[in-house]
Amino acid sequence: MAARPINPTDLDSFSAHLKSSNKILALCGAGLSASSGLPTFRGAGGLWRKHNATKLATPEAFESNPSLVWQFYSYRRHMALNVKPNAAHYALAELARKKEGFLTLTQNVDGLSPRAGHDPGRIKYLHGSLFDIKCSSSLCDYKETNNFVDPIVPALAIPVNESEPALPSNPPSSIDAAKTTLGQKVNSKPKELDISDERVRLAQIPTNDLPQCPKCEHLLRPGVVWFGETLPENVLDDVEEFITSSEKIDLMIVIGTSAAVWPAAGYIHQAKAKGARVAVINMDADTGRELSDDDWFFEGDASTIVPALFKEEIGDLDWHMMQMS
């Protein structure tokens, strides 16, 4: 399906308002990262192997089977590290550099925003991050942020099929094929097994081989907010401070989320109560139904729309930098 073109009148009016805005709040969900190619487990079925993914994202699941839960999150870390931030991540990071009164709130845990260079002081992670780890003991305060080591411990390495090489990222030329035929060695890594497929055997990893806290020797756990847990208090406090610290919010940008549940929905209402105009960027047209005549709805892929909306402020993105990330 061809991308829906941005209405020029809407683009001009949004660009003018963005230029004059001093206090801007962005709220981002899974749609921000969709074009980066990450698998999600929240849609139809929501299964990882034969497990309901939401059932793995609980303190009870971790206590019952830390090996299975860590393998689920190690797989997600690995998958996230094998894709790149898209143009929308870079556009948001650039706007954060250009606009002092800008703050991004993200529900995503995929680590793509920091990899795009988003100023850590101008982004808040409502649900934590796959790349934060912390001690599982409530009595220990050990925590690491932006730990991109993959695998995080050797036992969590993705298993491989030694007999089947991975496909090259660039198809071989006829000359390469001829060289192979002549017996010249071609370097290739074994193909990784897809451990999200329940037909692939999954080892039961001994507890001692899982990530251990260097401070108290309890198990480390992923630094994400699990079902049944409260959102990070310090993050909520920082967001509330941003919203209440000034009499007016000029603009609220909602990217790739329905924002139907607390606290996301509440932040939009708070911003509107302080005078904010709202711009929604989403693939789902239904997410724009409750907007007022003064707001904007842009239907389509965030990686295409967000850079176009911000272009007057941030200019053209550095594609070389994006490819090198």
C-alpha positions in Angstrom: 0.0 0.0 0.0 1.4 3.4 -1.0 2.1 5.8 1.8 -0.6 8.4 2.4 0.8 11.9 1.5 0.9 14.5 4.2 -1.7 17.3 3.6 0.4 20.4 2.7 -1.9 22.7 4.7 -1.6 20.5 7.8 2.2 20.3 7.3 2.5 24.1 7.1 0.4 24.8 10.1 2.1 22.2 12.2 5.6 23.4 11.2 4.6 27.0 12.1 3.3 25.9 15.5 6.4 23.8 16.2 8.6 26.7 15.3 6.9 29.0 17.8 6.6 26.3 20.6 8.8 26.5 23.6 7.3 23.7 25.8 6.8 20.4 23.9 5.9 17.0 25.2 6.2 13.9 23.0 4.6 10.5 23.9 5.8 7.5 22.0 4.7 3.9 21.7 5.4 0.8 19.6 4.6 2.5 16.3 7.7 4.6 16.7 9.9 1.5 16.2 7.6 -0.5 13.9 9.6 0.2 10.7 12.9 -0.9 12.4 11.5 -4.4 12.2 11.3 -5.6 15.8 8.9 -8.4 16.5 6.2 -7.7 19.1 4.3 -10.0 21.4 1.4 -7.8 22.3 -0.8 -8.4 19.2 -2.8 -11.4 18.0 -1.8 -14.4 20.0 1.1 -12.7 21.8 3.0 -15.9 22.1 6.7 -16.6 22.5 7.2 -20.2 21.9 4.0 -21.6 23.5 4.0 -19.1 26.3 1.8 -16.0 26.5 4.4 -13.3 26.5 2.5 -11.2 29.1 2.7 -14.2 31.5 6.5 -14.2 31.2 6.6 -10.5 32.1 5.8 -10.9 35.8 7.7 -11.2 39.0 6.0 -14.5 39.6 7.3 -16.0 36.3 10.8 -14.8 37.1 10.7 -16.4 40.6 9.2 -19.6 39.2 11.5 -20.0 36.2 14.3 -17.4 35.9 16.0 -19.4 33.2 12.9 -19.2 30.8 12.3 -15.5 31.6 15.9 -14.5 31.1 16.0 -16.4 27.8 12.9 -14.5 26.6 14.5 -11.2 27.5 17.9 -12.1 26.2 16.2 -13.0 22.9 14.4 -9.6 22.8 17.7 -7.8 23.6 19.4 -9.7 20.8 16.7 -8.9 18.3 16.7 -5.2 19.3 20.5 -5.0 18.8 20.2 -6.6 15.4 18.0 -3.7 14.0 18.7 0.0 13.8 17.0 3.1 15.0 14.8 4.5 12.2 14.5 8.1 10.9 11.8 8.9 13.5 14.2 8.1 16.4 16.8 10.3 14.9 14.4 13.1 14.2 13.2 13.1 17.9 16.8 13.1 19.1 17.6 16.0 16.9 14.6 18.0 18.0 15.7 17.3 21.6 19.0 19.0 20.7 17.2 22.0 19.1 14.4 22.7 21.6 15.4 23.2 25.2 11.9 22.8 26.5 11.3 19.4 24.9 10.7 16.1 26.6 10.1 12.7 25.2 8.1 10.1 27.1 8.5 6.6 25.7 6.6 3.4 26.5 9.2 1.4 24.4 11.8 -0.7 26.0 13.8 -1.5 22.9 16.8 0.8 23.5 16.6 2.4 20.0 16.2 6.0 21.2 19.5 6.1 23.1 21.2 4.4 20.2 19.9 7.3 18.0 21.7 9.7 20.3 18.6 11.0 22.2 19.8 13.3 25.0 19.3 11.2 28.2 18.1 14.3 30.1 15.3 14.8 27.6 13.7 11.3 27.5 11.9 9.4 30.2 11.3 5.6 30.0 7.9 4.9 31.4 8.3 1.1 31.2 12.1 0.8 31.7 14.5 -0.7 29.2 15.6 -4.1 28.0 19.1 -2.7 28.4 18.8 -1.8 32.0 19.4 -4.5 34.6 18.9 -4.4 38.3 19.1 -6.7 41.3 16.1 -8.9 41.9 16.4 -8.4 45.6 14.2 -5.6 47.1 17.0 -5.0 49.6 19.7 -4.2 47.0 19.9 -1.0 44.9 22.3 -2.3 42.3 21.4 -1.1 38.8 23.0 -0.7 35.4 21.7 1.4 32.5 22.4 1.0 28.8 24.1 -2.4 29.1 24.3 -3.4 25.5 26.5 -6.5 26.0 25.1 -9.4 24.0 24.8 -12.0 25.3 24.7 -10.5 28.8 26.3 -13.8 30.1 27.7 -16.6 28.0 24.9 -19.1 28.9 22.3 -16.8 27.3 24.0 -16.8 23.8 21.6 -17.7 21.1 22.3 -21.3 20.0 23.4 -21.9 16.5 23.2 -24.6 13.8 26.8 -25.4 13.2 26.0 -27.3 10.0 24.1 -24.4 8.3 25.9 -21.0 7.7 24.0 -17.8 8.0 22.9 -16.1 4.8 25.2 -13.2 3.9 23.8 -9.7 4.1 24.8 -9.2 0.5 24.1 -12.0 -2.0 27.4 -13.4 -3.5 28.3 -12.4 -7.1 28.9 -15.0 -9.7 32.7 -14.6 -9.1 32.2 -15.3 -5.4 30.2 -18.4 -6.3 32.9 -19.5 -8.7 35.6 -19.1 -6.0 33.5 -21.2 -3.6 33.2 -23.9 -6.3 37.0 -23.9 -6.6 37.2 -24.7 -2.9 38.3 -21.4 -1.6 37.2 -21.0 1.9 34.4 -18.5 2.6 34.1 -17.2 6.1 30.6 -17.4 7.5 29.1 -17.6 10.9 26.8 -20.5 11.8 23.1 -19.8 11.5 21.4 -18.8 14.7 18.4 -20.9 15.8 15.1 -19.1 16.3 14.4 -19.8 19.9 11.0 -18.2 19.6 10.0 -21.3 17.8 8.9 -23.9 20.3 10.2 -26.7 18.1 13.8 -25.5 18.9 15.0 -27.1 22.0 15.6 -24.6 24.9 18.1 -25.5 27.6 17.3 -25.1 31.2 20.1 -22.8 32.3 21.4 -23.3 35.9 20.7 -20.4 38.2 24.4 -19.9 38.8 25.0 -19.3 35.1 22.3 -16.5 34.9 23.3 -12.8 35.5 24.3 -12.4 39.1 24.4 -9.2 41.1 28.0 -8.2 41.8 26.9 -6.4 45.0 24.8 -9.0 46.8 24.9 -12.2 44.6 21.2 -12.4 44.1 20.0 -12.8 40.5 19.9 -9.7 38.3 16.7 -9.1 36.4 15.7 -7.1 33.3 15.1 -3.4 34.2 11.6 -3.3 32.7 8.3 -2.8 34.4 6.5 -6.1 34.7 2.8 -6.6 34.9 1.7 -6.0 38.5 4.5 -3.6 39.2 4.2 0.2 39.5 5.9 2.5 37.0 9.2 4.1 38.2 8.4 6.7 40.8 11.3 8.9 39.9 10.2 8.9 36.2 6.6 9.8 37.1 7.9 12.6 39.4 10.1 14.0 36.6 7.2 14.0 34.1 4.9 15.7 36.6 7.6 18.3 37.3 7.9 19.0 33.6 4.2 19.4 33.2 3.5 21.5 36.3 6.7 23.7 36.1 5.1 26.1 33.6 1.7 27.7 33.1 1.6 26.6 29.4 2.4 23.6 27.3 2.5 24.6 23.6 2.5 21.2 21.8 1.8 17.5 22.6 3.1 15.0 20.0 1.7 11.5 20.2 3.6 8.9 18.1 2.6 5.3 17.5 0.4 4.8 20.5 -3.3 4.8 21.2 -2.5 6.4 24.6 -5.7 4.8 25.9 -4.4 3.8 29.4 -3.0 5.6 32.4 -0.7 7.4 32.7 -0.4 8.1 28.9 -4.0 9.3 28.5 -3.6 11.5 31.6 -0.6 13.3 30.2 -2.5 14.2 27.0 -5.4 15.7 29.1 -2.9 17.6 31.3 -1.2 19.0 28.3 -4.4 20.1 26.7 -5.5 21.7 30.0 -2.4 23.8 29.7 -3.3 24.9 26.2 -1.4 22.4 24.1 -2.4 21.6 20.6 -2.0 17.9 19.9 -0.5 16.1 16.9 -1.1 12.4 16.5 1.1 10.3 14.2 -0.3 6.7 13.8 -1.1 4.0 11.3 -4.5 3.6 12.8 -7.0 6.3 11.8 -9.2 5.5 14.8 -6.5 7.1 17.1 -7.3 10.5 15.7 -11.1 10.5 16.3 -11.1 12.5 19.5 -9.0 15.3 18.3 -10.3 18.9 18.1 -10.3 21.1 15.0 -7.1 22.8 16.3 -5.2 19.5 16.4 -3.5 17.4 13.7 -3.7 13.8 12.7 -1.1 12.3 10.4 -1.8 8.8 9.2 1.1 6.6 8.3 4.5 5.3 9.2 6.3 7.4 11.9 9.7 6.9 10.3 8.4 8.8 7.2 6.1 11.3 8.8 8.1 12.5 11.8 11.2 13.6 9.9 8.9 15.5 7.4 7.0 17.2 10.2 10.3 18.3 12.0 12.2 19.2 8.9 11.8 23.0 9.2 13.3 22.8 12.7 16.0 20.1 12.3 16.8 20.1 8.6 17.7 17.0 6.7 18.8 14.0 8.7 22.4 12.8 8.4 21.8 9.5 6.6 25.5 8.5 6.8 25.3 8.8 10.6 22.1 6.8 10.6 23.6 3.9 8.6 26.6 3.8 10.9 24.6 3.4 14.1 
